Amino acid sequence: MILEIAANSVASALAAQEGGAGRVELCTALELGGLTPSRAQIALARERLHIPLYVLIRPRAGDFLYSELECETMRRDIEVCAALGCDGVVIGALDADGDVDVARCCTLIAAADGMGVTFHRAFDLSREPAQALEDIVALGCERILTSGAQASAPNGAALIRELVVQAAGRLVVMPGAGVTAQNIAALAAATGAHEFHASAKHQLPSGMHHRRPLLSEMEGGELGSDVEQVRALVTALQGSAP
């Protein structure tokens, strides 16, 4: 049983590690579904973490239909991750019909140069999940992150179980979205999955004393992963193991 934490900062990545997570997916802008972090964040996380570090490769919010320029941006971000010694990257691209964009993904995987590759929740927007899984297996990805094409993994548990059976060990099907310490054990039982993805995030209080009431939307504290939430997830997951 492995818990991966979506960490939106180096501080969140360190909280994930302290809480007992087995792997970090480093990103930024969780409120947008996650975007690629800066080179400095990746480098600092790599220096400080002793657990596997994967980096989200997503140049913008929105859909997963990418232009040539966006694909080149992602390819170069992946090369940065390789140069910095990351363990893997998290990618995903679809064509306009909702199928896996095999050609673009091949380009990105080639840039990974031996790093592990997870296919992210672009999978949940695919037209036909069963076919998308076969395409992703053929690409050589080691796992799929999915909510079962629903707003949360608990809601998509039935499809996730079908995908776990279909994958038959050829890759890992990793539930993610809405995963908490309160539901992770039930989710493990319902899906048969062995890896899980969560953010364990909470809103930190702002340290500012000076405030501008008319600009309060700019003054909130940082959103980040919480050590105790990570620890609770790990404990619940370990308790669910057969």
Residue, then its C-alpha position, 0 to 999 in steps of 0.5 A: m500500500i503506497l500513499e502519494i501526496a500531491a504537494n503544491s510546494v516544497a514545504s508541502a512535500l516535506a510535510a508529506q515526507e514527515g507524515g509517512a507518504g511513500r511518494v510525492e507528486l510536486c506541483t503548484a496551483l492545486e486550486l487549478g488542478g495542478l500545474t508544473p512547478s518552477r525549476a527552483q522548486i523541483a531542485l529544492a525538493r529533490e535536494r530535501l526529499h529522500i522519498p520518490l519525487y514525481v513532477l506534474i507536467r501541465p503547462r496550463a489549466g483547462d483541457f488536455l488538448y495541447s498545441e505544438l508549442e505547449c508540447e514543446t514546453m512540456r518536453r523541456d520541463i521533462e528534460v529539466c526533471a531528468a537533469l535534476g534527478c527526479d524519479g518520474v513525471v506525471i503527464g497526459a494529453l488527449d486529442a480532440d475526440g477524447d482519445v489518448d494523444v499517442a503521438r504527443c505522449c510518445t514525445l513526452i515519454a521519450a524525453a523522460d529518458g528512463m524516469g517513471v511516467t504516470f498518466h494523470r487525470a486527463f484519463d478521466l476525460s477520455r471518451e472510452p476509459a477501457q481503450a484509453l487504458e490499453d493505449i496507456v499500457a502500450l505507451g509504457c506508462e507505469r500507472i494511471l491516476t484516476s477518479g473513475a471519471q467522477a468528481s471524486a474517487p469514492n464516487g468512481a469506485a466501481l469503474i476504478r475496480e473495473l480498471v484494476v481488473q482490466a489492467a491485470g498488473r500491467l500498470v498501477v491504477m491509482p485512485g485520486a480526488g477526494v481521498t481522505a483518512q475517513n474513506i481510504a480504507a473503504l476505497a481500498a476495499a471497493t477498488g482493489a487498488h494498492e496505491f492512492h493519491a491525496s493532497a491532505k491540504h489545509q489552509l494555513p493562517s496568514g502571518m500578516h499583521h497589516r491588512r487591506p479589508l477591500l483586498s481580502e481575497m489577496e491576503g489568505g494564508e498558504l494552502g498546503s499539505d498537513v503532516e497530521q492529515v498525511r499521517a492519518l491517511v497512512t495509518a488508515l491505509q496501513g490498517s486496510a492492508p490484508 
